[in-house]
Amino acid sequence: MQSTTFEDPNWPRASAWLAGEHWKETLGTLAVIGAPVRLGSITPGRCDLTPGAIRAILRKFSCFDVETGANLHQLAVHDYGDLELSYAMLGEVFEPLSKGLHAALDDADAAIIIGGDNGITRAGLHGLGLPLDKCGLITFDAHFDLRDLTLGLTNGNPIRALLNDGLPGDNIVQIGIQGFANSRAYAEFAHDVGISVVTMGEIRRRDFETLVAGALAHLSDHVETIYVDFDIDVLDRIFAPACPGSRPGGLTPWELKRAAFLCGQHPKVRAIDLVEVDPENDVAETTVLTTASCLLSFAAGVVTRLRKSL
Ligand SMILES: [Mn+2]
């Protein structure tokens, strides 16, 4: 019988890489921060379990991307562990997360925040540490997240809160917006404030990678740095049963991985978040596996970026 602790020295695991294993010569550093926030969710769930679930499931992945030739061992990881946020309300999350990310980016080429619910995106973007008019935001999300702020900060209004903080609408691109998952009022609001919206229909009629590259090019024309929010509910529900907001008709895991790679490769992308996964509702670990592969694809993009800049 095969032992469950079977180790092959020729098959180094991504979990060991995340825990600090890398080649002697590295190209740069990736920071990882767990932000196990859940109390800001409109639909209650256990998004706080995701950072731990991702770290654990990386055991099932290698460190080599056969598609791009990127080897993650060329990137040192600084994993800051989880911030103590599981009982925090979103208002209390802002300072530790924005300051934590800002400090982490001092020593890293790029950073990944593992949520938590989508409420953390506001603190994440502020953590870039630049005036908001110099920051760009891409969301991969089925939803606008533009709900009114009068009911308090939730996972349904981080983009509205950022606009309120001074992020110009023209600095925002929202990719993967779905029909009947959003209201007319918020679609009109997105249009009125100048957000670029790419619906699922547009994705299906055009080339997805060209759309993502176009979003990065559009933003990098007029911002200094870019933050990318990966709300995993942008995936088709068949691939993301653990996301309360996922609906049939969304992206495939392949598309999400390619998007993460292209973002990692872009020199202006400094930080991303992975949000809205509730591992307790997962089926066959599908959603957690896809989220972990999104993390790895972003890291492979960062490796490719740093290789180019040599
Ligand atoms: Mn969202």
Residues whose N, C-alpha, C, O or C-beta is under 5 A from the ligand:
A	BS01	MN	N118 D141 H143 D145 N155 D231
